[in-house]
Structures are given as C-alpha cells and as structure tokens.
Amino acid sequence: MKTKAFQLEIPAEVGEQLHLTDQTAAKLIVRRGRLVVQFEESRLSIFEKGVLAWPVVMALIASIGYYFFCGWQQHNYVQLSGDYSLATSIILVGVVMGILLFAGFFIRDRNNPHNQFVNNIYWRNFPVIVLSFALILALVLIGGMWLLGILFKGAVFDRFTASIILFAFTVVTNVAMVYVALIVDASILSTVLMLVIISGVVISMAVNNQRYWWQHNLSFLGTSNASSGWQFNATLIFAALLMIALVDYLFVSLQNTYPKSRQLWILRILLTLTAVDLALVGVFPNNASSHELHDQVAIFLVYFIIALIVGIRWLLPAVTKDFLYLSYGVGVALVIAEILFQVVGYFSLTAFEIVAFVLAFGWLLMLLDRIEALIDIGIESTITKL
C-alpha cells in the first residue's frame, strides 16, 4: 500500500526571520528520531568553492617562507622542541594564521542573513570572541607540541622536512579554524567560556604546585607571591569579558521572542554585574595592597549568585521545575558549604572556595544554556496530507 506524502507548512514568522523565498531550497532530515528542516545554502560550507583554498594556500605560503627563513638563518637542521625549534614555529604560525582566517570568515559570514548568531554579535564583542579562540588554539598547539616533544625526544629534521611538517600542521589548524568560524554559535561560545576558565585555573594550579598553593587559598593563585599570578587574574578577566559577550548575544536574540520584558532586563543586568564582578576579582588580587577590595568584590560575587538563584523563578521565562529544583539545590549546597566552613570548621578555606566555585560556575553555565534554549523554542506548524 502506497503511503501518501505529507506537506509541511512553515509559519510566516519563521519565513520572515530566515528570509525565505519561493526559490529557497530545503530538505528534511531525520536525525535521532527528530525531523529537521535544513536549508541547503543557509550557511557557508568548508567545502564550498574558494573556502578550502584559503587555508591551503596560506599554509603553503607559510611553509615556503619557513624554508627560506631557515636557510637565511643557516639552520639546515631544525630540532623538534626547544628554543627556536620547529614546535615553536608551528605554534606561532598556527595561532597567527588560524586567528586571521577565523576572524576573516567570521566577518564574511555577517553578510549571511541565515546566520543569526553572527548577525546578533555586536562589534564590541568581536575582539573578545577572537581572542578567546586564539587562547584555546594556543593551548591546544602548546599541548600537542609538548606531547610530540616527549614522544620524539631529541628529534631533528632537515629544513625541507621541517617545512613539510609545518605545512601539514598549519593546514589542519587553518581548516579547523575556518570550520569553527562557520559553525560558531552560542553553544560553542559557552564551551569556550568553560574551557578558558578551567584551563586557566588548572594551569595556574600546576605552575604553583611547588609553592603549595592549596595550603593558603584559591585566591593565592592570583597574588604576587604566586608563580605567574597574572595568568590566574587574566583568566578571570578574560572569562568575564567572554561571559559579557555571550550574555549580550543571548538577550539581543531574545528581544524578538520576549520584547520589552522587564524580568529579562533584570536577569540581564544581574548576569552582567556578575561577570563584571568576576573581572574585578582578577583586577584586584588578594595582595596586601588590595586585600580589602578583593574581599569586597568576592563577597558581592556571592550576593549576585544568591540573587540569581532566588530570583530565577520569576526572572527566567518558561523555567522548568527540574531546573528550579536544581537551582535551589545548588543554593542549599552553597549554604551547607558555608556552614561547614564558618561554623563547623570542617572545610578549609581552600576546600570551601573550590566547592563554591565549582557549584556557582557550573550553575551559571546551565543557566546560560537554559537562556539559549529559549531562543530555539519553535513555533508550532501543521502537517497535512497532499
């Protein structure tokens, strides 16, 4: 028995938002039990004509330049790791070219009406986004080169082979950054926010391991007594700027769905103040000269988190019971941790700060994810038989 085909009606509001015309090509995809409507030319693809050529050509130019540079410096043989090594060149060239391509294709896609994320990003947030991806790329390349240095300890290459290796790594890096620039959205930006702050804190912990930072407190990592304390403070400031950019995008995108919502304005102000306060924790480290200021901004950070948890019931539209219970659970856990630290004396200051940081930051990421989900709320449409 032949089954009749169905016709899907797309609401006019969706058509206007996506700038659809009678000639717009679309296809239906069944993905994990869900029906997805995909417009074939809604966004650029890495395999489109002219897109893939950029990362390959730039990598080729870089490798040729590196070959002649080694000849000019009379380095006929290049070490894999160490000072003036192949690994150093791969990191420098990879970061510079990768970010240039990311920024170029990110700007290029602003002319695409179907890319709602890029269109809702203000230019004031552009440098923060680019620097965030530059930091992640640098960390990935540094980690990769460090691992290769261990696996191939003492390896040396002639300059032609070194140029080929640099070309291979640069092509992969360039293609990856172009791909990220074409698919970046709020979810990826949230992931980058998480990676930035986690990697910065973990690296600061590892660098100060010999100084027994955990015998003091978490704030010790940003003081002048810590080794490279500026890295910890820069991580907080950078993560705060990235959070401001993400909040800015999310609430600009929500204006069409929830115009002139007073609750969302209050929520946006609280989230922005939380991000600004997080940056101030890094601006005023726990040194003797700024100890009081550091304590004050740290206390206000706690106040902002508590205000968000208490007010989420009224400030977040369409809040689910599960997320509401989770929020209250986090709030209760923070209170219990405070009692165990201040009253019982079970928690040390370091343990309390780590527990509070993980709970508060994790909850903030989940809150941003819930706000992002409000943007993706669909408009009901009907399916009829032909």
Sequence and secondary structure as in RCSB ss.txt:
>XXXX:A:sequence
MKTKAFQLEIPAEVGEQLHLTDQTAAKLIVRRGRLVVQFEESRLSIFEKGVLAWPVVMALIASIGYYFFCGWQQH
NYVQLSGDYSLATSIILVGVVMGILLFAGFFIRDRNNPHNQFVNNIYWRNFPVIVLSFALILALVLIGGMWLLGI
LFKGAVFDRFTASIILFAFTVVTNVAMVYVALIVDASILSTVLMLVIISGVVISMAVNNQRYWWQHNLSFLGTSN
ASSGWQFNATLIFAALLMIALVDYLFVSLQNTYPKSRQLWILRILLTLTAVDLALVGVFPNNASSHELHDQVAIF
LVYFIIALIVGIRWLLPAVTKDFLYLSYGVGVALVIAEILFQVVGYFSLTAFEIVAFVLAFGWLLMLLDRIEALI
DIGIESTITKL
>XXXX:A:secstr
     EEE   HHHHHHHT  TT  EEEEEETTEEEEEETTSS  TTSTTTTHHHHHHHHHHHHHHHHHHHHTT 
SEEESSSTT HHHHHHHHHHHHHHHHHHHHHHHGGG TT HHHHT  GGGHHHHHHHHHHHHHHHHHHHHHHHHH
HTTT EEEHHHHHHHHHHHHHHHHHHHHHHHHH  HHHHHHHHHHHHHHHHHHHHHHTGGGTGGGT GGGGGSTT
STTHHHHHHHHHHHHHHHHHHHHHHHHHHTTTSTT HHHHHHHHHHHHHHHHHHHHHHS SSSTTHHHHHHHHHH
HHHHHHHHHHHHHHHSTT  HHHHHHHHHHHHHHHHHHHIIIII  S HHHHHHHHHHHHHHHHHHHHHHHHHHH
T      EEE 
